[in-house]
Amino acid sequence: MTQPLNLTAETVTEAAAGPQPTLVTSTAINCLEVDGAWQALCRHDGANVTAKRAASCLVVPAPGDTVLLSLVDGTAFVLAVLDRAEPSQPVQLAPGAHVTLSAETVTVEAASELQFRAPTVGITSEFLRLVGKRAAHVFSRVTEALGHLTTSADRIDTAATLVSTKAKDRTTVVSETETEKLGTLMQTVDGTATLTSHSTVILAQEDVRMDGKRIITG
């Protein structure tokens, strides 16, 4: 259980008697990553100062940025990035920082482009909706495990070197015309092959061959 914080005159006096931080503005020269955390090399009063990142400062200073430093007991901390030397410079979060956004509604808007780069990207949702005018998917390999897939489109074009389909049962319904243009057609049916139509026309430029133990017509 969290204990209540009791502030008395004595505790306030003891805290005031301790080391007092000095807040100064400085110019960042460079940032170096040390043991998974970055340290900023800053210029202050004509001298170089190495400052650690304060836990509240998530933005990595870029060279030339104006930063707020806290100096206490010979240790410097970067509290915040006050001004960017290049406003168009991308904002980089501190390496090793874990950022969690938790809110009722989160909206991310980009004027031109939004990019995600990571070795692994995971999205978990009870309902996922993607809406756009155009989409391009470029993958070396895709694996899908779906309970039920429904596709509705005005037109579907598929181009591939090899298309393999394996199913326990398959039903294709074409209300008007199905057209196939093949180089060679080979069909192997283990059980019974049935063709039912109002009229059946078979055209061959040369031979039509039927081979079986029994051929029944009529």
C-alpha positions in Angstrom: 0.0 0.0 0.0 1.3 3.5 -0.9 2.2 5.5 2.2 1.0 9.1 2.3 3.6 11.8 1.9 3.9 13.9 5.0 5.5 17.3 4.4 6.7 19.1 7.5 8.7 22.2 8.1 11.7 20.1 9.0 11.6 18.0 5.8 11.2 21.0 3.6 14.1 22.7 5.3 16.3 19.6 4.8 15.4 19.4 1.2 16.2 23.1 0.6 19.5 22.7 2.3 20.6 20.0 -0.2 22.3 20.6 -3.6 20.2 23.0 -5.7 20.2 22.4 -9.5 21.1 25.2 -11.8 19.1 25.6 -15.0 20.9 26.9 -18.1 20.4 26.9 -21.8 23.0 25.3 -24.0 23.7 24.4 -27.6 24.0 20.7 -28.5 27.1 19.7 -30.4 26.6 16.0 -30.8 24.9 13.0 -29.2 26.6 9.7 -28.5 25.0 6.4 -27.5 26.7 4.9 -24.4 25.5 1.5 -23.0 22.1 1.8 -24.8 21.5 5.4 -23.6 22.5 8.6 -25.3 24.6 11.5 -23.9 24.7 14.9 -25.3 27.9 17.0 -25.8 26.8 20.6 -25.3 28.5 24.0 -25.3 28.0 26.2 -22.3 30.0 29.3 -21.3 32.8 28.4 -23.7 33.3 24.9 -22.4 32.0 21.5 -23.5 29.6 19.8 -21.1 28.6 16.1 -21.3 25.0 15.7 -20.2 22.9 12.7 -19.5 19.3 12.3 -20.7 16.7 13.1 -18.1 14.0 10.5 -17.9 11.4 13.1 -19.0 13.3 14.0 -22.1 12.5 11.6 -25.0 13.7 13.7 -27.9 17.3 13.3 -28.9 19.0 16.7 -29.5 20.4 17.3 -33.0 23.6 19.3 -33.5 22.7 23.0 -33.1 19.6 22.5 -31.0 19.0 24.6 -28.0 18.5 22.5 -24.9 17.7 23.1 -21.2 20.4 21.7 -18.9 20.2 21.0 -15.2 23.5 21.3 -13.4 23.8 19.7 -9.9 26.8 18.4 -8.1 28.9 18.4 -11.2 26.4 16.3 -13.2 24.5 17.7 -16.1 21.1 16.5 -17.4 19.3 17.4 -20.6 15.8 18.3 -19.5 14.2 19.3 -22.8 14.9 20.4 -26.3 13.8 24.0 -26.5 14.4 24.9 -30.1 15.5 23.0 -33.2 18.3 24.3 -35.4 16.6 22.7 -38.4 12.8 22.8 -38.0 12.5 20.1 -40.7 14.9 17.8 -38.9 13.1 14.5 -38.0 12.3 14.1 -34.3 14.2 11.0 -32.9 13.1 9.4 -29.7 15.8 8.3 -27.2 17.3 4.9 -28.1 16.1 2.2 -25.7 13.0 4.2 -24.7 9.7 2.3 -24.5 6.8 4.6 -25.4 3.2 3.6 -24.8 0.2 5.7 -25.9 -2.9 5.0 -23.8 -6.0 7.1 -24.5 -9.7 6.8 -25.4 -8.9 7.9 -29.0 -5.5 8.3 -30.7 -5.3 9.9 -34.1 -2.1 10.1 -36.2 -2.1 12.4 -39.1 0.6 13.1 -41.7 0.5 15.7 -44.4 2.5 13.7 -46.9 3.7 10.3 -45.7 3.5 8.0 -42.7 6.1 5.2 -42.4 6.6 2.3 -40.0 10.0 0.6 -39.8 10.7 -2.3 -37.4 11.9 -5.9 -37.6 8.5 -7.0 -36.4 5.2 -5.1 -36.5 2.2 -6.5 -34.6 -1.4 -5.2 -34.8 -4.0 -6.7 -32.5 -7.6 -5.6 -32.8 -11.1 -7.1 -32.6 -12.0 -5.1 -35.7 -9.4 -3.7 -38.2 -10.5 -1.4 -41.0 -8.2 -0.1 -43.7 -9.7 2.5 -46.1 -7.8 4.0 -49.1 -8.0 4.7 -52.8 -5.0 2.6 -53.7 -2.8 0.0 -52.0 0.5 -1.7 -53.0 1.8 -4.8 -51.2 5.4 -5.9 -51.8 6.3 -9.0 -49.9 8.8 -11.9 -50.5 6.4 -14.3 -48.6 2.9 -14.0 -47.2 1.2 -16.6 -44.9 -2.4 -16.2 -44.0 -4.5 -18.2 -41.5 -8.1 -17.1 -41.7 -11.3 -18.5 -40.4 -13.5 -17.0 -43.2 -12.4 -14.9 -46.2 -14.8 -12.9 -48.3 -13.6 -10.9 -51.3 -15.8 -8.5 -53.3 -14.4 -6.7 -56.3 -15.4 -5.4 -59.7 -12.4 -7.0 -61.3 -9.6 -9.3 -60.1 -6.4 -9.8 -62.1 -3.9 -12.4 -61.1 -0.5 -12.9 -62.7 1.9 -15.6 -61.4 4.5 -18.1 -62.6 2.7 -20.9 -60.6 -0.7 -21.0 -59.0 -1.5 -23.9 -56.7 -4.9 -24.5 -55.0 -5.7 -27.2 -52.5 -9.1 -27.6 -50.9 -11.4 -30.3 -49.6 -14.3 -28.9 -51.5 -14.5 -26.1 -54.1 -17.6 -24.5 -55.7 -17.4 -22.0 -58.5 -20.5 -20.2 -59.7 -20.3 -18.0 -62.9 -23.6 -16.5 -63.8 -22.7 -15.6 -67.4 -19.6 -16.7 -69.3 -16.3 -18.4 -68.2 -13.5 -18.2 -70.7 -10.2 -20.1 -70.4 -7.3 -19.9 -72.8 -4.7 -22.6 -72.1 -1.6 -24.0 -73.7 -2.2 -27.5 -72.4 -5.1 -28.8 -70.3 -4.6 -32.0 -68.2 -7.3 -33.2 -65.7 -7.0 -36.2 -63.5 -10.2 -37.2 -61.6 -9.9 -40.1 -59.1 -13.6 -40.7 -58.8 -16.4 -39.7 -61.3 -16.3 -36.8 -63.7 -19.7 -35.4 -64.6 -20.5 -32.8 -67.3 -24.1 -31.5 -67.5 -25.1 -28.9 -70.0 -27.9 -27.9 -72.3 -25.6 -28.3 -75.3 -22.0 -29.4 -75.5 -19.7 -28.6 -78.4 -16.2 -30.1 -78.8 -14.1 -28.7 -81.6 -10.7 -30.1 -82.6 -8.5 -29.2 -85.5 -7.4 -32.8 -85.8 -8.3 -35.8 -83.6 -10.8 -36.4 -80.8 -9.9 -39.6 -78.9 -11.9 -41.4 -76.2 -10.5 -44.5 -74.6 -12.2 -46.6 -72.0 -13.3 -50.1 -71.1 -16.8 -49.1 -72.1 -18.1 -46.0 -74.0 -21.8 -45.6 -73.8 -23.6 -42.9 -75.8 -27.3 -42.1 -76.2 
